[in-house]
Amino acid sequence: MSSIIHVLCVLNPLAGSGVALQRWPRVAELMREFGIACDLLAEEDQPPGLQLRRRLECEDLKRYAAIVV
């Protein structure tokens, strides 16, 4: 039995003058190839931390992890 890993990715769309957002489609493709389902939060008008908090408040999550770089 294989389980799918679901990842919520938070991206600052202005990081690197927008380069991070331009590279996102390739990153998402690689994640899918490795069996990782992902959702992206990358709104320009809201701080990433606020986007994450609102999403976590709406979900019935049993566990989550954060990686801050």
KEROGU-130231 format. One record per atom (N, C-alpha, C): residue number from 1; residue in one letter; atom name; x, z, y. Coordinates in steps of 0.2 Angstrom, whole numbers. Layout:
+-----+-----+------+-------+-------+-------+
:   n : res : atom :     x :     z :     y :
+-----+-----+------+-------+-------+-------+
: NUM :   A :   CA :     X :     Z :     Y :
...
+-----+-----+------+-------+-------+-------+
//
This chain:
+-----+-----+------+-------+-------+-------+
:   n : res : atom :     x :     z :     y :
+-----+-----+------+-------+-------+-------+
:   1 :   M :    N :     4 :     0 :    -6 :
:   1 :   M :   CA :     0 :     0 :     0 :
:   1 :   M :    C :     4 :     0 :     6 :
:   2 :   S :    N :     4 :    -5 :    10 :
:   2 :   S :   CA :     8 :    -5 :    17 :
:   2 :   S :    C :     3 :    -3 :    22 :
:   3 :   S :    N :     6 :     1 :    27 :
:   3 :   S :   CA :     2 :     2 :    33 :
:   3 :   S :    C :     5 :    -1 :    39 :
:   4 :   I :    N :     1 :    -3 :    44 :
:   4 :   I :   CA :     3 :    -6 :    50 :
:   4 :   I :    C :     5 :    -1 :    55 :
:   5 :   I :    N :    11 :    -2 :    58 :
:   5 :   I :   CA :    13 :     2 :    63 :
:   5 :   I :    C :    10 :    -1 :    70 :
:   6 :   H :    N :     7 :     4 :    74 :
:   6 :   H :   CA :     4 :     2 :    80 :
:   6 :   H :    C :     8 :     5 :    86 :
:   7 :   V :    N :    10 :     1 :    90 :
:   7 :   V :   CA :    14 :     3 :    96 :
:   7 :   V :    C :    11 :     1 :   103 :
:   8 :   L :    N :    11 :     6 :   107 :
:   8 :   L :   CA :     8 :     5 :   114 :
:   8 :   L :    C :    15 :     5 :   118 :
:   9 :   C :    N :    16 :    -1 :   121 :
:   9 :   C :   CA :    22 :    -2 :   125 :
:   9 :   C :    C :    20 :    -2 :   132 :
:  10 :   V :    N :    24 :     2 :   136 :
:  10 :   V :   CA :    23 :     2 :   143 :
:  10 :   V :    C :    29 :    -1 :   147 :
:  11 :   L :    N :    27 :    -6 :   151 :
:  11 :   L :   CA :    32 :   -10 :   154 :
:  11 :   L :    C :    31 :   -10 :   162 :
:  12 :   N :    N :    36 :    -9 :   165 :
:  12 :   N :   CA :    36 :    -9 :   173 :
:  12 :   N :    C :    37 :   -17 :   174 :
:  13 :   P :    N :    31 :   -20 :   176 :
:  13 :   P :   CA :    32 :   -27 :   177 :
:  13 :   P :    C :    37 :   -29 :   183 :
:  14 :   L :    N :    39 :   -25 :   187 :
:  14 :   L :   CA :    43 :   -26 :   192 :
:  14 :   L :    C :    50 :   -25 :   191 :
:  15 :   A :    N :    52 :   -22 :   185 :
:  15 :   A :   CA :    58 :   -21 :   183 :
:  15 :   A :    C :    62 :   -27 :   182 :
:  16 :   G :    N :    69 :   -27 :   184 :
:  16 :   G :   CA :    73 :   -32 :   183 :
:  16 :   G :    C :    70 :   -39 :   187 :
:  17 :   S :    N :    67 :   -37 :   193 :
:  17 :   S :   CA :    64 :   -43 :   196 :
:  17 :   S :    C :    59 :   -47 :   192 :
:  18 :   G :    N :    56 :   -44 :   188 :
:  18 :   G :   CA :    51 :   -47 :   183 :
:  18 :   G :    C :    54 :   -50 :   177 :
:  19 :   V :    N :    60 :   -49 :   176 :
:  19 :   V :   CA :    63 :   -52 :   170 :
:  19 :   V :    C :    60 :   -49 :   163 :
:  20 :   A :    N :    59 :   -42 :   164 :
:  20 :   A :   CA :    57 :   -39 :   158 :
:  20 :   A :    C :    50 :   -42 :   156 :
:  21 :   L :    N :    45 :   -43 :   161 :
:  21 :   L :   CA :    39 :   -46 :   159 :
:  21 :   L :    C :    39 :   -53 :   157 :
:  22 :   Q :    N :    44 :   -57 :   159 :
:  22 :   Q :   CA :    45 :   -64 :   157 :
:  22 :   Q :    C :    47 :   -64 :   149 :
:  23 :   R :    N :    51 :   -58 :   148 :
:  23 :   R :   CA :    54 :   -58 :   141 :
:  23 :   R :    C :    49 :   -55 :   136 :
:  24 :   W :    N :    43 :   -52 :   138 :
:  24 :   W :   CA :    39 :   -49 :   134 :
:  24 :   W :    C :    36 :   -53 :   128 :
:  25 :   P :    N :    34 :   -59 :   130 :
:  25 :   P :   CA :    31 :   -63 :   124 :
:  25 :   P :    C :    36 :   -64 :   118 :
:  26 :   R :    N :    42 :   -64 :   119 :
:  26 :   R :   CA :    47 :   -65 :   114 :
:  26 :   R :    C :    47 :   -58 :   110 :
:  27 :   V :    N :    48 :   -53 :   114 :
:  27 :   V :   CA :    48 :   -46 :   111 :
:  27 :   V :    C :    42 :   -45 :   107 :
:  28 :   A :    N :    36 :   -46 :   109 :
:  28 :   A :   CA :    30 :   -45 :   105 :
:  28 :   A :    C :    30 :   -50 :    99 :
:  29 :   E :    N :    32 :   -56 :    99 :
:  29 :   E :   CA :    33 :   -60 :    93 :
:  29 :   E :    C :    37 :   -57 :    88 :
:  30 :   L :    N :    43 :   -54 :    90 :
:  30 :   L :   CA :    47 :   -51 :    85 :
:  30 :   L :    C :    44 :   -45 :    82 :
:  31 :   M :    N :    41 :   -41 :    86 :
:  31 :   M :   CA :    37 :   -35 :    83 :
:  31 :   M :    C :    32 :   -37 :    78 :
:  32 :   R :    N :    28 :   -43 :    80 :
:  32 :   R :   CA :    23 :   -45 :    75 :
:  32 :   R :    C :    27 :   -47 :    68 :
:  33 :   E :    N :    33 :   -51 :    69 :
:  33 :   E :   CA :    36 :   -53 :    63 :
:  33 :   E :    C :    39 :   -47 :    59 :
:  34 :   F :    N :    40 :   -41 :    62 :
:  34 :   F :   CA :    42 :   -35 :    58 :
:  34 :   F :    C :    36 :   -31 :    56 :
:  35 :   G :    N :    30 :   -34 :    57 :
:  35 :   G :   CA :    24 :   -30 :    55 :
:  35 :   G :    C :    21 :   -25 :    59 :
:  36 :   I :    N :    23 :   -25 :    66 :
:  36 :   I :   CA :    22 :   -20 :    71 :
:  36 :   I :    C :    16 :   -23 :    75 :
:  37 :   A :    N :    11 :   -20 :    76 :
:  37 :   A :   CA :     5 :   -22 :    80 :
:  37 :   A :    C :     7 :   -18 :    87 :
:  38 :   C :    N :     6 :   -22 :    92 :
:  38 :   C :   CA :     7 :   -19 :    99 :
:  38 :   C :    C :     2 :   -21 :   104 :
:  39 :   D :    N :     1 :   -16 :   109 :
:  39 :   D :   CA :    -2 :   -17 :   115 :
:  39 :   D :    C :     2 :   -16 :   121 :
:  40 :   L :    N :     1 :   -19 :   126 :
:  40 :   L :   CA :     5 :   -19 :   132 :
:  40 :   L :    C :     1 :   -16 :   138 :
:  41 :   L :    N :     4 :   -11 :   141 :
:  41 :   L :   CA :     2 :    -9 :   148 :
:  41 :   L :    C :     7 :   -11 :   153 :
:  42 :   A :    N :     5 :   -15 :   158 :
:  42 :   A :   CA :    10 :   -18 :   163 :
:  42 :   A :    C :     6 :   -19 :   169 :
:  43 :   E :    N :     2 :   -15 :   172 :
:  43 :   E :   CA :    -1 :   -16 :   178 :
:  43 :   E :    C :     3 :   -15 :   184 :
:  44 :   E :    N :     3 :   -19 :   189 :
:  44 :   E :   CA :     7 :   -19 :   194 :
:  44 :   E :    C :     5 :   -13 :   199 :
:  45 :   D :    N :    -2 :   -12 :   199 :
:  45 :   D :   CA :    -5 :    -8 :   204 :
:  45 :   D :    C :    -6 :    -1 :   202 :
:  46 :   Q :    N :    -3 :     1 :   196 :
:  46 :   Q :   CA :    -3 :     8 :   194 :
:  46 :   Q :    C :     3 :    10 :   191 :
:  47 :   P :    N :     6 :    16 :   193 :
:  47 :   P :   CA :    12 :    18 :   190 :
:  47 :   P :    C :    12 :    18 :   182 :
:  48 :   P :    N :    17 :    17 :   179 :
:  48 :   P :   CA :    17 :    16 :   171 :
:  48 :   P :    C :    14 :    23 :   168 :
:  49 :   G :    N :    17 :    29 :   171 :
:  49 :   G :   CA :    15 :    35 :   168 :
:  49 :   G :    C :     7 :    36 :   169 :
:  50 :   L :    N :     4 :    34 :   174 :
:  50 :   L :   CA :    -3 :    35 :   175 :
:  50 :   L :    C :    -7 :    30 :   170 :
:  51 :   Q :    N :    -4 :    24 :   169 :
:  51 :   Q :   CA :    -7 :    20 :   164 :
:  51 :   Q :    C :    -7 :    23 :   157 :
:  52 :   L :    N :    -1 :    26 :   155 :
:  52 :   L :   CA :    -1 :    29 :   149 :
:  52 :   L :    C :    -5 :    35 :   148 :
:  53 :   R :    N :    -6 :    39 :   153 :
:  53 :   R :   CA :   -10 :    45 :   153 :
:  53 :   R :    C :   -17 :    43 :   152 :
:  54 :   R :    N :   -19 :    38 :   156 :
:  54 :   R :   CA :   -26 :    36 :   155 :
:  54 :   R :    C :   -28 :    33 :   148 :
:  55 :   R :    N :   -23 :    29 :   145 :
:  55 :   R :   CA :   -24 :    26 :   139 :
:  55 :   R :    C :   -25 :    32 :   133 :
:  56 :   L :    N :   -20 :    36 :   134 :
:  56 :   L :   CA :   -20 :    42 :   129 :
:  56 :   L :    C :   -26 :    46 :   129 :
:  57 :   E :    N :   -29 :    47 :   135 :
:  57 :   E :   CA :   -35 :    51 :   136 :
:  57 :   E :    C :   -41 :    47 :   133 :
:  58 :   C :    N :   -41 :    41 :   133 :
:  58 :   C :   CA :   -46 :    37 :   130 :
:  58 :   C :    C :   -46 :    36 :   122 :
:  59 :   E :    N :   -40 :    37 :   119 :
:  59 :   E :   CA :   -39 :    36 :   112 :
:  59 :   E :    C :   -40 :    42 :   108 :
:  60 :   D :    N :   -42 :    42 :   102 :
:  60 :   D :   CA :   -42 :    48 :    98 :
:  60 :   D :    C :   -36 :    47 :    93 :
:  61 :   L :    N :   -30 :    49 :    96 :
:  61 :   L :   CA :   -24 :    48 :    93 :
:  61 :   L :    C :   -22 :    55 :    89 :
:  62 :   K :    N :   -20 :    54 :    83 :
:  62 :   K :   CA :   -18 :    60 :    79 :
:  62 :   K :    C :   -11 :    61 :    81 :
:  63 :   R :    N :    -7 :    56 :    83 :
:  63 :   R :   CA :     0 :    57 :    84 :
:  63 :   R :    C :     3 :    52 :    89 :
:  64 :   Y :    N :     8 :    53 :    92 :
:  64 :   Y :   CA :    11 :    48 :    96 :
:  64 :   Y :    C :    18 :    50 :    98 :
:  65 :   A :    N :    22 :    45 :   100 :
:  65 :   A :   CA :    29 :    47 :   102 :
:  65 :   A :    C :    30 :    43 :   108 :
:  66 :   A :    N :    35 :    45 :   112 :
:  66 :   A :   CA :    37 :    41 :   118 :
:  66 :   A :    C :    44 :    41 :   118 :
:  67 :   I :    N :    47 :    35 :   120 :
:  67 :   I :   CA :    54 :    33 :   121 :
:  67 :   I :    C :    55 :    31 :   128 :
:  68 :   V :    N :    58 :    35 :   132 :
:  68 :   V :   CA :    60 :    34 :   139 :
:  68 :   V :    C :    67 :    32 :   140 :
:  69 :   V :    N :    68 :    26 :   143 :
:  69 :   V :   CA :    75 :    23 :   144 :
:  69 :   V :    C :    76 :    23 :   151 :
+-----+-----+------+-------+-------+-------+
//
